[in-house]
Amino acid sequence: MTVVIKVGGARAVDPAGALADVASLAEQGEQVVVVHGGSTKVDETLERLGVDPEYVETPSGVVGRFTDETTMEVFEMAFGHLNTQLVAGLQSEGVDAVGLNGVDGKLLYGPRKSAVRVVEDGKKKIRRGDHSGTIKQVNGDLLRSLLGDGYTPVAAPPMAGDDDGEIIPVNTDADRSAAAIAGELDATLVLLTDVEGVYADPDDPSTLIESVETSDDWAALEAAAEGFMGRKIMAAEEALAGGSPEVVVADANADEPILSALSGSGTHVQASAISEEDT
């Protein structure tokens, strides 16, 4: 079994929990790819530098950071630091980890979006100068080569953005990066977050949606996913459509977050939920 695990930036530097679980899976001979985020670290670094992060809303209602040139430089610095810390933590657990970003070997590749559509004061506008991109290709051969040689890749944005033939580092969503990698490798995707999974009532943990197998289940899941969880469900759909057999949304704060997720905790979304939708 191949497992792709998406951890958050704060969790990435925690020597317990998720790192120990990765070590356990590696000892069992499982192939694991770790993907990490780091938005909080980026915002903290911007604040220390006296730069206010700017968030914009897309016409579809998704809120995200506008990544200008200055923010992109901070992004590279913050994510590079987190990647190194996570690799060191895994190596301390006995895992032969290798750090990568999406530019390395064009691991994550696609067109740069030099402008984005946003909504400001109720009006749709075009904002130029954005440094973000859309993943169209994953270098699966690179990952399979590393995994085959016994390494555990630790990957993160930025991605390799194609700007009229020039490759430049650009921002992309970490959840969707993990989804693209999981789809390429036909791997189970575990998305760790700060709640137990997706709740039918976002304010009531007792309404945890445990299993999503049919198109009706999928419709209920989408209806329940609010705020940040909507982005994770978008990533789940992309992973399943790309070839991942299962996506699990689970609690990063559990004692054994990854092992617990693979054993049944959290929200388990099966590929049948969207394949039914497509038929």
Order of alpha helices (4+ residues) and beta strands (2+ residues): beta-alpha-alpha-beta-alpha-beta-beta-alpha-beta-beta-beta-beta-alpha-beta-beta-alpha-beta-beta-alpha-alpha-beta-alpha-beta-alpha
